[in-house]
Amino acid sequence: MLLYVIPLYKEYSLYRHHRQMSNVFLLKFDQLMSLQSKVVLATACVFSASIIGYVHFKQSYDREQMHSGVLRDVETRQRRKQENIYVLQKQIDLAKQLRNEENGKIT
């Protein structure tokens, strides 16, 4: 029976040693996972902040572009109005010239 107890004691010692090594491995693994989780959390925060920053930048850029589009439309209307006034004045001058020529031929 004594021979049987010694191998059990050795097996228990090996088991205990294995368990301690396993705990050390798990502790290091937990620390590693903690570091990995911190890295993942930091990466997710930076990524989220950059997306939010991009959306705000894009929103303000789009707003500026829309405002500049409105200004271009106002300038285009004013330019067309000036062109139309010029064409209308030219037509009025041509109509007066045509009437003067007709009156000159009649008399």
Secondary structure, 3 states (H helix, E strand, C coil): CHHHHHHHHHHHHHHHHHHHHHHHHHHHHHHHHHHHHHHHHHHHHHHHHHHHHHHHHHHHHHHHHHHHHHHHHHHHHHHHHHHHHHHHHHHHHHHHHHHHHHHHHHC
